[in-house]
Amino acid sequence: MEQPTPRVEELRTRCEALKVQLSQVGDFRPGSMVERYRRCGKAGCHCAQPGARGHGPCWSLTHALAGKTVTHVIPAGALEQTRAQLEEYRRFRALARDLVETSERLCAALLATPQAASEKEAAKKGGSPRSSPRKSVGKSKR
C-alpha cells in the first residue's frame, strides 16, 4: 500500500488542528449591535429640544432568523459579554470556513493520488455486477 503524499498529510494535519480549535469555541451568538437614542414624547424633556440626541444610548442586537429580522434589547451590564459572544461567533465562522476549504483541498488531493487513480481504473474495468430485476409477487388467491 502506498504512503500518502506529504501534501495530503499536511492537509489532514491542518483539518485536525481546525477541528480542535472548533471544539474550543466558547459561547457565541450571531448578529450586530446597534446604539440607539430615543425621544420620550414629553414636551418639557431635554430630548424634545431641537438638535438633542434623546435618551440613551440603548443597545439592540439584531440578526436574521428564518428570514425575519429579530431584535433584542441588550442591558447596559451585558454589553461586554455580548460583544465577546459576537466576536466568538466571527471566530467560529472563520474556523468553519477554513475547515471547509481545507477539507475540499484534501479531498481533491486524495483523488489525485496514484492509489485513487488505480481504484478508479479498477472500477472502470470490472465494476460490480448488476443485480437481477425484482420479480413481481402474485396476488393471493383467497
C-alpha positions as CSV (number, residue, x, y, z in Angstrom):
1,M,0.0,0.0,0.0
2,E,1.4,3.4,-1.0
3,Q,2.1,6.1,1.5
4,P,0.1,9.3,1.3
5,T,1.9,12.3,-0.2
6,P,3.3,15.0,2.1
7,R,0.6,17.4,0.8
8,V,-2.2,15.0,1.8
9,E,-0.6,14.6,5.3
10,E,-0.2,18.3,5.6
11,L,-3.9,18.9,4.8
12,R,-5.0,16.2,7.2
13,T,-3.0,17.7,10.0
14,R,-4.5,21.2,9.2
15,C,-8.0,19.7,9.2
16,E,-7.4,18.1,12.6
17,A,-6.0,21.3,14.1
18,L,-9.0,23.2,12.9
19,K,-11.4,20.6,14.4
20,V,-9.5,21.0,17.8
21,Q,-9.9,24.8,17.5
22,L,-13.6,24.5,16.7
23,S,-14.1,22.3,19.8
24,Q,-12.7,25.1,21.9
25,V,-15.0,27.8,20.7
26,G,-16.9,29.4,23.6
27,D,-20.4,30.8,23.8
28,F,-21.4,32.7,20.7
29,R,-24.3,34.4,19.0
30,P,-24.8,36.0,15.6
31,G,-25.9,39.5,14.9
32,S,-25.0,43.1,15.0
33,M,-25.2,45.6,17.9
34,V,-26.7,49.0,17.3
35,E,-26.6,52.0,19.5
36,R,-29.9,53.9,19.7
37,Y,-31.3,57.0,21.2
38,R,-35.0,57.7,21.6
39,R,-37.3,60.6,22.4
40,C,-39.8,60.1,25.2
41,G,-42.5,62.4,23.9
42,K,-42.8,64.7,26.9
43,A,-42.8,68.4,25.7
44,G,-40.7,69.7,28.6
45,C,-38.0,67.0,28.4
46,H,-34.5,67.7,27.2
47,C,-34.9,65.2,24.4
48,A,-37.6,67.4,22.8
49,Q,-35.2,70.3,22.3
50,P,-34.0,70.8,18.7
51,G,-30.8,69.0,18.0
52,A,-31.0,66.9,21.1
53,R,-29.8,63.3,20.8
54,G,-32.5,61.9,23.0
55,H,-32.4,59.4,25.8
56,G,-29.8,56.7,25.6
57,P,-27.7,55.0,24.5
58,C,-29.8,51.9,24.4
59,W,-28.2,48.9,22.7
60,S,-30.0,46.4,20.4
61,L,-28.8,43.2,18.9
62,T,-30.3,42.3,15.6
63,H,-30.0,39.1,13.5
64,A,-31.9,37.2,10.9
65,L,-33.9,34.2,12.0
66,A,-35.9,32.2,9.5
67,G,-36.0,35.1,7.0
68,K,-37.1,37.7,9.6
69,T,-35.0,40.2,11.5
70,V,-35.1,39.7,15.2
71,T,-34.1,42.4,17.7
72,H,-33.2,42.0,21.3
73,V,-32.5,44.9,23.7
74,I,-29.2,44.4,25.5
75,P,-29.0,45.6,29.1
76,A,-26.1,48.0,29.7
77,G,-24.5,45.5,32.1
78,A,-24.3,42.9,29.4
79,L,-22.6,44.9,26.7
80,E,-19.1,43.5,27.1
81,Q,-20.4,39.9,27.4
82,T,-22.5,40.4,24.2
83,R,-19.6,41.9,22.3
84,A,-17.4,38.9,23.3
85,Q,-20.1,36.5,22.1
86,L,-20.3,38.3,18.8
87,E,-16.6,38.1,18.4
88,E,-16.6,34.4,19.2
89,Y,-19.2,33.9,16.5
90,R,-17.0,35.6,14.0
91,R,-14.1,33.4,15.1
92,F,-16.4,30.3,14.7
93,R,-17.4,31.3,11.2
94,A,-13.8,31.9,10.2
95,L,-12.7,28.5,11.6
96,A,-15.6,26.7,9.9
97,R,-14.9,28.4,6.6
98,D,-11.2,27.4,6.8
99,L,-12.1,23.8,7.7
100,V,-14.4,23.5,4.6
101,E,-11.7,25.0,2.3
102,T,-9.0,22.7,3.7
103,S,-11.2,19.7,3.5
104,E,-12.1,20.4,-0.1
105,R,-8.4,20.7,-0.9
106,L,-7.7,17.4,1.0
107,C,-10.5,15.6,-1.0
108,A,-9.0,16.9,-4.3
109,A,-5.5,15.8,-3.3
110,L,-6.8,12.4,-2.3
111,L,-8.4,12.0,-5.8
112,A,-5.1,13.0,-7.4
113,T,-3.0,10.3,-5.6
114,P,-1.9,7.3,-7.5
115,Q,-3.8,4.9,-5.2
116,A,-7.1,6.8,-6.0
117,A,-6.3,6.7,-9.7
118,S,-5.7,2.9,-9.7
119,E,-9.0,2.4,-7.8
120,K,-10.8,4.5,-10.5
121,E,-9.2,2.3,-13.2
122,A,-10.3,-0.9,-11.4
123,A,-13.9,0.4,-11.2
124,K,-13.9,1.2,-14.9
125,K,-12.6,-2.2,-15.9
126,G,-14.6,-4.5,-13.7
127,G,-17.4,-2.7,-11.9
128,S,-19.9,-4.5,-9.9
129,P,-22.4,-6.9,-11.4
130,R,-25.9,-5.7,-11.9
131,S,-28.5,-7.0,-9.6
132,S,-31.2,-9.1,-11.1
133,P,-34.6,-7.4,-11.6
134,R,-37.2,-8.0,-9.0
135,K,-39.9,-10.4,-9.7
136,S,-43.4,-9.4,-9.0
137,V,-45.2,-11.3,-6.3
138,G,-48.5,-12.8,-7.5
139,K,-51.8,-11.9,-5.8
140,S,-53.2,-14.0,-3.0
141,K,-55.9,-16.5,-4.1
142,R,-58.2,-16.1,-1.1
